Amino acid sequence: MNAETRQLIRNSVLRMLEAAPVNGLAVSMLSIGLQSRGLRDITDDEIKAELQYLADKGFVVRTKQNISPELSPWRITAEGRDELAS
């Protein structure tokens, strides 16, 4: 994956999470959204890697879910919203 594709994925994920419900979106829903944007070959592992990068930057967080915590959705943070606004 090249740098332009990574940037497209990161921006798309932030925009999808910005438009998402308060509790966020799971990786499976993000995958569907990215595929609809033309990123058909992206894997869940690649999405998770980009989510971790965005989390390390403070732009997204994983929400707590007691039942099936491995399916916990992701949501955008205030810092992530500010990044999109800039």
N, C-alpha and C positions, 0 to 999 in steps of 0.2 A: 504494500500500500504506500502510495507516495504522499508527500506533505499536503498537497492540494486536496486529496481525497480525505485525509484525516481532518483537515480544517472544515471541509463540507460536512462531514459526519458530526463533528463537535458542535458546529453552529446549528445543524438540523436538530440534534438532540436537545440543545438548550431551548430552541424555539418550540419544539414539541412539548417539553416539560413546562415551559412558560404558559402554554395554552391548556395544559392538562388540569384535571381536577386537583383539589387540594392535596389529596393523598398520593399524587404522582402516577407514574406509569411503570409497568414491569418491562423487563428486557424484551419479552415477546411482542409487546405492543410497540416498543421502539423499533424493533426489527421490521414490523409491518410498515410503519411510517417511513423508515429509511428505504425500504424496497419501493414504496410508492413514489419516492423521490429519485428513483433510478439506480439506487445502490443495491442491485439484485444479488450480488455475490458476497455480501457481507455476512459474516458468521456471528453467532451469539457471543463467542469468545472475543471477537474483535470489538463488538459493541461494549462488552464488559470492560475491556482494556481501556476504551475511550472514556467510559463512565468513571473508571478509577482515576484516570488522568484529570477529568473534570472535578472529581471529588478532592483530589490532591490540591487543586487550585482553589477549592472552596466554592465552586460554582454549583455543585449538586450534592445532595446527601441521600442516603438510603433511609427510608422511613421504617419505623419499627412495626413489625407484624408478628404477633405471638403464634398464630397458626401458620404453619409452613413458612418459617422465616427465610428460607432459601428463595422464596418467591417475592420477597419484599420489594415494593416499588421504589423508584427513585423520584425525587422532586428537586426543583430548582431552588436555589437559595437567593437571598436578597443580593448577595454579591454576584451571582449569576445573572440576575435581572439587570443589575447595574452594568455588567459587561455587555449585555445585548444593547442597552440603551446608549452606550458610548460609541 
